[in-house]
């Protein structure tokens, strides 16, 4: 087979550079850390932002921006409407207990109370909690 003289190997001189996306993500994480260290914010707000940071939540940027602006983080979340995936995530956090449990419970109750149809988010939360409890029960049974 003949070699094509016009073919060439593409070199990528930028492979070692930090991409613009990584720079933005790193800046967001640094800002979130600064918000977490701001003791003037209430513990629930800091717990929610900490959880969003640890889980790489897509809402992190909006939550940090709200906290920076002195806005209520809960209002930011509620403005998006009841997000069923977010409700499931909150129910799982509550079932795991720990330092994020109280903030997650507070946020979940507030989302249910403010919902146009509270039965929908309440049922989603119940289902997620029952599922999580079943998983924990299965885990404990297998350990004995």
N, C-alpha and C positions, 0 to 999 in steps of 0.2 A: 504494500500500500504506500502510495507516495505521500510525502509530508506536504502539508499546505503551508507555504511560507508566510501567509497572511495571518495564521493563527498565532495567538500569543497567550501566555499565562497572565491572568489578571492578578496584580499584586494589590494587597490591601494594606497600605501604610498606616491606616488608622486603627489597626487591630489592638494596639496597646493603649489607645486613648480611652478615657472614660466617656461614655456616650452622654449625650445631652439628657436623655431620659434618666440615666443613673444619677446625673448631677441634680436633676430636679427631685428625684426620689430621696436622695441624701439630704438635700436642703429641707424637704418636708419632714423627714425624720428628725433632723436637728431642731426644727421649729417645734415639732410635737414634744420633744424632750424638754425644751424650754418651757412650754406650756405646763408640762407635768411638774416642773420644779416651781411653778408660780403658786405660792401658798395662798394668794388672795382668791384663787378659784376654789369653789366648793369641792369636797372630796368626790362627790358623785360625778361631776364633770371630768375631773382628773382620772377617775377610774374608767370612765367610758372611753376617753381618749387613749388611756394606757392600753385598754383592750383592743381598740382599733389599730393602734401602733403594732402591738404584738401579733395580731392576726392579719396584718396588711390589708385591713378593711378599705374598700374603695371610698368610703365616706370620710376617711381620715383627713383629707384636705379640707373638706367642708367643715368638719368639726373643729379643726385647728383654726380655720379662718373665723368661725363664729366665736370661739373663745378669745381670739385676738381682738375681735371687734367689741368684746364685752357683751355679746349676745348670749342668750340662753341656748346651750347645746341641745337641750330637749326640744326647744322650738324648731331648731334646724332639722332634727330628725322627724318631728311631727309634720313639718311642712311638706315633706315628701309623701305623706300619707302612710297608712299602715302597710309596711313592707312585710309580707308573710315570711320571707326568708330571714329578715332581721328578728322577727318575733321568735322563730324557731331557734335562732342563735342565742337570743336572750334566755329562752327557756333552758337551753343546754348549759349556759353559764350558771344559771340558778341551781340546776341539779348538781353541778360540780362543787358547789359551795366555794369557799375561799373569799379573798378580799374583794372580788368583783361581784359577788353574789348580791349584796344589798343594792348596789347601784343598778345592776341589771334588773332586779325585781322592781325597784322604783320606776325605772324607765318603762318596763313592761306594763305595769299597772297604769301608768300615765297614758301609754299608747292605747290601752284598752278603754280607759275612761273617755278619752278624747275621740275615739273612733265613731264614725257615723253609725256603724252597726257593730257594737261591742262583741256580739256573739262570734263574729268571724275571727278576730284576733284571739279571743279567749279560747275558742275551740282549737285553733292552731297551736296555741301555747300548751293546752292540755295534751294534745296529741304528741307534741314534741317531748313533754315531760314524761308521759307514759312510756314512750319509746325509749327514752334515756334511762328511766328506772328499770325497764325490762332488760336493757343492755347491761346495766350494773348488776342486776339480779343474776343474769346468766354468768357474768364474770365471777361473781362471788361463789356461785354454785360450782363452777369449774375449778375454783381454787381449793375447794374443800375435799 
